[in-house]
Amino acid sequence: MARARSWALNSLFLAGSVALPLLVFLVPAARGQRALWPRQAAMVTAASRAGVPVLDLLPAFHGEGADSLYLQGDAVHPSASGHRLIAQLRYAALCGTATAAAADEPAAIYRPGCPAPRGPEKGRARP
């Protein structure tokens, strides 16, 4: 656990020293995992202290169809569907961070690859 915490802190420090925008994301370490394992919790704590956003993907791997997100007969590795879901959620999180960032913040570098914000749909009232 100390090794995981040390790795996370060192990685966050190095990335911060070169203004590299980061996103820490957590995927289940095993099928059926519902709570963070100690190593994952240490990474979340280190990221939070460094002000780095954390994307917890554990809830996305539960519910109906969750088995299709893993390779058949494998309780650890995501299937093509699982990897697709991870990519979609990471992309959405990066774009959300990029569009919310000030122009001079490192995360703004991702804006060109993000879809343009859409206005209200025709026929729908603004919230």
Buried (B, 14 or more C-beta within 10 A) or exposed (E): EEEBBEBBBEBBEEBBEEEEBBBBBBBBEEBEBEEBBEBBBBBBBBBEEBEBBBBBBBEBBEEEEBEEBBBEEEEEEBBEEBEEBBEEBBBEBBBBBBBEBEEEEBBBEBBEEBEEEEEEEEEEEEE
